[in-house]
Amino acid sequence: DIVMTQTPLSSPVTLGQPASISCRSSESLVHSDGNTYLSWYQLRPGQPPRLLIYKISNRFAGVPDRFSGSGAGTDFILTISRVEAEDVGIYYCMQATQFPRTFGQGTRVDIK
Amino acid sequence: QVQLVQSGAEVKTPGASVKISCKASGYAFINYFMHWVRQAPGQSLEWMGIISPVTTYRHYAQKFQGRVTMTSDTSTSTIYMELSSLTSDDTAVYYCVRADVQDFDSWGQGTLVTVSS
């Protein structure tokens, strides 16, 4: 199974400041079709997870442009350019290149 | 809009089975694979398996092989996930998820399953 490792596990951030979350996979996520199926999800209290970013850097419909994704191969980053109060939650990376689908441990973002 | 509405919370005793439903609406049910993902208290998200709503294709995580059964009813646009031989480790929120190609673009509201004697 592909192991997904996120750092940090907790990220206290000042409102309006940036936040970055790293996600590393135990092997390359480049699929045989040429795509890299690395996505990011946000989990807010009392809500189901929400897709933010797919295929490394594509923002899903309705996701604010302060969220961005980057990376390649085995190393990926989710960046929130200016954290807002509604961004508090837990963020997960997930790989969908191979079965089983696997998630990172989650990174908790909260306000200092 | 896409909606995935799951059945309500369940309380089960160890050794029992649970069957959760997920009714889809707002899109062409037969065109999208569906997954089940769970989250135990304090834990990360855990993928359980994938089901085609119209073919016999299923693929389960090895951890759940022999204990999980995923089914589909195209007449009601509903998928089901049954998990047997429950233990306290199965206490979790269970989500059905629609997959647009490989991306989990829509999630059900979640169903809390509590396993307790």
Interface residues (C-beta under 8 A of the other chain):
Chain A: N35 Y37 S39 Y41 L43 P48 P49 R50 L51 Y54 K55 F60 Y92 M94 A96 T97 F99 P100 R101 T102 F103 G104 Q105 G106
Chain B: H35 V37 S44 L45 E46 W47 I50 H59 A61 Q62 Y95 A99 Q102 D103 F104 D105 W107 G108 Q109 G110
